[in-house]
Amino acid sequence: MVRGRYPTDEELRRNFERELGSVTTGGGLHSETGLDIETETALIAIAGAYPEVGEELVAAARAAFTGQLGGSNAAARNADLQQAEQRDQGKRQKPSD
């Protein structure tokens, strides 16, 4: 199914809490939640640690989700992409020996 629009912050919060509840009780993640890669990665770490889910993993997932809502995750991804583009441009501009 193709999503017609990006989820609202409230929908994202509900999705995050649902996914967090799932992985902390031995379940998996659902697709098309609107959660970003940093948040999903943190949730996957919890699923992988189950049943030994420490508070530090839950705190890391909450921090990742806060970064999604606040935009810092996207800003970091964009900065990484810009650096990679600059490296690639530099490699193309260097004359080969």
C-alpha positions in Angstrom: 0.0 0.0 0.0 1.3 3.4 -0.9 1.0 6.1 1.8 -0.9 9.1 0.5 0.6 11.5 3.1 3.2 11.7 5.7 1.9 10.8 9.2 1.2 13.7 11.7 3.3 14.0 14.8 0.5 12.5 16.8 0.2 9.5 14.5 4.0 9.1 14.7 3.8 9.1 18.5 1.1 6.5 18.5 3.1 4.4 16.0 6.3 4.7 18.0 4.6 3.7 21.2 2.9 0.7 19.5 6.2 -0.4 18.0 8.1 0.1 21.3 5.4 -2.0 23.0 5.8 -4.7 20.4 9.5 -5.1 20.5 9.7 -4.9 24.3 7.3 -7.9 24.5 9.0 -10.1 21.9 7.1 -8.9 18.8 8.5 -7.4 15.6 8.2 -4.2 13.7 5.4 -3.2 11.3 6.1 -1.6 7.9 5.0 1.9 6.8 4.9 3.4 10.3 6.6 6.6 9.2 9.4 6.1 11.7 12.8 7.0 10.4 15.8 4.7 10.0 17.4 5.9 13.3 14.3 5.2 15.2 13.7 1.8 13.5 17.4 0.8 14.2 17.0 1.6 17.9 13.7 -0.5 17.9 15.5 -3.4 16.1 18.2 -3.3 18.8 15.5 -3.8 21.4 13.9 -6.7 19.5 17.4 -8.3 19.2 18.0 -8.0 22.9 14.6 -9.4 23.9 14.0 -10.7 26.6 17.0 -8.9 28.1 15.7 -5.4 27.3 17.6 -2.8 29.3 16.4 0.6 30.1 19.3 2.0 28.1 17.9 0.5 24.9 14.5 2.0 25.6 16.1 5.4 26.4 18.1 5.2 23.1 14.9 4.4 21.2 13.1 7.3 22.8 16.1 9.6 22.1 16.1 8.5 18.4 12.4 9.2 18.1 12.8 12.6 19.7 15.5 13.3 17.1 13.0 12.3 14.4 10.3 14.7 15.7 12.8 17.5 16.2 14.5 17.1 12.9 18.0 16.4 14.1 18.0 12.9 12.6 17.2 14.3 9.2 19.7 17.1 9.6 22.5 14.6 10.4 21.5 12.4 7.4 21.6 15.5 5.1 25.0 16.6 6.4 26.3 13.1 5.8 25.0 13.1 2.3 26.5 16.5 1.6 29.9 15.4 2.8 29.7 12.3 0.7 28.8 14.4 -2.4 31.8 16.7 -1.7 34.1 13.7 -1.4 32.8 12.3 -4.6 33.2 15.6 -6.4 36.7 15.9 -5.2 37.6 12.5 -6.5 36.1 13.3 -9.9 38.0 16.6 -10.1 41.4 15.1 -9.3 43.5 14.4 -12.4 44.6 10.8 -12.5 48.3 10.0 -12.6 
